[in-house]
Amino acid sequence: MIKSPTRTPIPNRFKGKVALVTGGTNGIGHAIALELLREGASVAVTGLPADAEAGRAAFAAAGFSPLILAGDMADEKFCRSLVADVLAKFGRIDCLVNNAFSFIAKGLEATREDFERSFNVGPFAFALLTQLVAEPMKKNGGGAIVNVSSISAWIAQPNRWTYNTAKGAVAQLTRCAALDLVPYKVRVNSVSPGWIWTREVDKAANNDRATWDPIWGQFHMLARMGHPIEIAGPVLFLLSDDASFITGTDLPVDGGYNGLGPEGLGQTAKIAGTK
Ligand SMILES: NC(=O)c1ccc[n+]([C@@H]2O[C@H](COP(=O)([O-])OP(=O)(O)OC[C@H]3O[C@@H](n4cnc5c(N)ncnc54)[C@H](O)[C@@H]3O)[C@@H](O)[C@H]2O)c1
């Protein structure tokens, strides 16, 4: 049985703040939205229509009822209307988490449509939402944006031209937007998760975490996979005033994936009891 760690929220850290989390009905986005709610923020989340009801039920089970806006981030009209809806309901936006992404993973066989879908859901929507929230954030004294990137932004992986180029674009968007939003008092950063137990990964593991955690865990110094809650804490840190001197950069939240050399874990895996 692979257990997710728990996290103790910092009470009222985001009280009075309004946060928009895309892809907040499931997985990493859901954990981020829930922790923001537990720390006092008013939260709006988006999700694909097929995920909206389950997302609502999961929030309700935790005692929360955020604004849930169902739609496709590749749809520019939806992106524009969702920012308008959040402003209409809450009157402000202080935090934006660009998280929803397309998982299309194709290489030599990738079509133009595959690339278009990957970029439309990913960096193009990230950029559009950033443009749309800049002025409202400025009006209320500034804000913070976190883009959910990936280890895949920084390395080569087989058959991943679509996903990895879209994540790579997020890295440059983060830097360029951070620079241009300085006059708006808006900081822009990204996080790059390692392998995290969410539904796509569960699917690939045939829902057998006990078997696959030690196998895929070997890609990380910590010799295990990560959990959505372990991404939420670092994202909330970057959104908070504690990160007031951090902008235009990426925080790897990858259990040491990115620093691991070709020798792999060596003795560490034995010590961790996973080999
Ligand atoms: N799970 C991992 O191992 C991992 C690793 C690195 C980075 N990431 C990144 O984390 C983010 C979240 O991934 P996850 O694993 O939690 O996924 P998930 O499938 O658990 O959840 C994805 C969420 O995004 C929403 N979504 C997906 N496509 C959408 C679209 N076109 N329009 C609107 N909403 C959409 C879904 O409804 C859902 O709420 C993504 O940016 C992903 O690239 C995940």
The ligand as an SDF file (V2000), in Angstrom:
LIG
                    3D

 44 48  0  0  0  0  0  0  0  0999 V2000
    1.3600   13.2580  -13.0030 N   0  0  0  0  0  0  0  0  0  0  0  0
    2.6400   13.4410  -13.3020 C   0  0  0  0  0  0  0  0  0  0  0  0
    3.4820   12.5290  -13.1810 O   0  0  0  0  0  0  0  0  0  0  0  0
    3.1050   14.8010  -13.7810 C   0  0  0  0  0  0  0  0  0  0  0  0
    4.4990   15.0190  -13.8520 C   0  0  0  0  0  0  0  0  0  0  0  0
    4.9510   16.2600  -14.2680 C   0  0  0  0  0  0  0  0  0  0  0  0
    4.0460   17.2570  -14.5980 C   0  0  0  0  0  0  0  0  0  0  0  0
    2.7050   17.0200  -14.5400 N   0  0  0  0  0  0  0  0  0  0  0  0
    1.8200   18.1150  -14.8890 C   0  0  0  0  0  0  0  0  0  0  0  0
    0.8980   18.3490  -13.8600 O   0  0  0  0  0  0  0  0  0  0  0  0
   -0.2830   18.9200  -14.4050 C   0  0  0  0  0  0  0  0  0  0  0  0
   -1.5000   18.1670  -13.9000 C   0  0  0  0  0  0  0  0  0  0  0  0
   -1.4040   16.8130  -14.2860 O   0  0  0  0  0  0  0  0  0  0  0  0
   -2.1320   15.6480  -13.4790 P   0  0  0  0  0  0  0  0  0  0  0  0
   -1.2260   14.4800  -13.5420 O   0  0  0  0  0  0  0  0  0  0  0  0
   -2.6010   16.1380  -12.1830 O   0  0  0  0  0  0  0  0  0  0  0  0
   -3.3750   15.3450  -14.4590 O   0  0  0  0  0  0  0  0  0  0  0  0
   -4.8500   14.7860  -14.1460 P   0  0  0  0  0  0  0  0  0  0  0  0
   -5.2490   14.0430  -15.3670 O   0  0  0  0  0  0  0  0  0  0  0  0
   -4.8960   14.0800  -12.8470 O   0  0  0  0  0  0  0  0  0  0  0  0
   -5.7060   16.1140  -14.0410 O   0  0  0  0  0  0  0  0  0  0  0  0
   -5.7420   16.9830  -15.1200 C   0  0  0  0  0  0  0  0  0  0  0  0
   -6.7460   18.0760  -14.8530 C   0  0  0  0  0  0  0  0  0  0  0  0
   -6.7000   18.9960  -15.9510 O   0  0  0  0  0  0  0  0  0  0  0  0
   -7.9760   19.0530  -16.5690 C   0  0  0  0  0  0  0  0  0  0  0  0
   -7.7830   19.1710  -18.0160 N   0  0  0  0  0  0  0  0  0  0  0  0
   -7.0790   18.3470  -18.8170 C   0  0  0  0  0  0  0  0  0  0  0  0
   -7.1570   18.7930  -20.0830 N   0  0  0  0  0  0  0  0  0  0  0  0
   -7.9120   19.8940  -20.0690 C   0  0  0  0  0  0  0  0  0  0  0  0
   -8.3700   20.7890  -21.0700 C   0  0  0  0  0  0  0  0  0  0  0  0
   -8.0820   20.6300  -22.3540 N   0  0  0  0  0  0  0  0  0  0  0  0
   -9.1620   21.8170  -20.6820 N   0  0  0  0  0  0  0  0  0  0  0  0
   -9.5000   21.9840  -19.3930 C   0  0  0  0  0  0  0  0  0  0  0  0
   -9.0870   21.1820  -18.4030 N   0  0  0  0  0  0  0  0  0  0  0  0
   -8.3100   20.1510  -18.7440 C   0  0  0  0  0  0  0  0  0  0  0  0
   -8.7060   17.7960  -16.1880 C   0  0  0  0  0  0  0  0  0  0  0  0
  -10.1160   17.9430  -16.2310 O   0  0  0  0  0  0  0  0  0  0  0  0
   -8.1790   17.6010  -14.7600 C   0  0  0  0  0  0  0  0  0  0  0  0
   -8.8750   18.4590  -13.8830 O   0  0  0  0  0  0  0  0  0  0  0  0
   -0.0980   18.9070  -15.9220 C   0  0  0  0  0  0  0  0  0  0  0  0
    0.3930   20.1660  -16.3410 O   0  0  0  0  0  0  0  0  0  0  0  0
    0.9550   17.8330  -16.1160 C   0  0  0  0  0  0  0  0  0  0  0  0
    1.6680   18.0300  -17.3170 O   0  0  0  0  0  0  0  0  0  0  0  0
    2.2110   15.8000  -14.1290 C   0  0  0  0  0  0  0  0  0  0  0  0
  1  2  1  0
  2  3  2  0
  2  4  1  0
  4  5  1  0
  4 44  2  0
  5  6  2  0
  6  7  1  0
  7  8  2  0
  8  9  1  0
  8 44  1  0
  9 10  1  0
  9 42  1  0
 10 11  1  0
 11 12  1  0
 11 40  1  0
 12 13  1  0
 13 14  1  0
 14 15  2  0
 14 16  1  0
 14 17  1  0
 17 18  1  0
 18 19  2  0
 18 20  1  0
 18 21  1  0
 21 22  1  0
 22 23  1  0
 23 24  1  0
 23 38  1  0
 24 25  1  0
 25 26  1  0
 25 36  1  0
 26 27  1  0
 26 35  1  0
 27 28  2  0
 28 29  1  0
 29 30  1  0
 29 35  2  0
 30 31  1  0
 30 32  2  0
 32 33  1  0
 33 34  2  0
 34 35  1  0
 36 37  1  0
 36 38  1  0
 38 39  1  0
 40 41  1  0
 40 42  1  0
 42 43  1  0
M  CHG  2   8   1  16  -1
M  END
$$$$
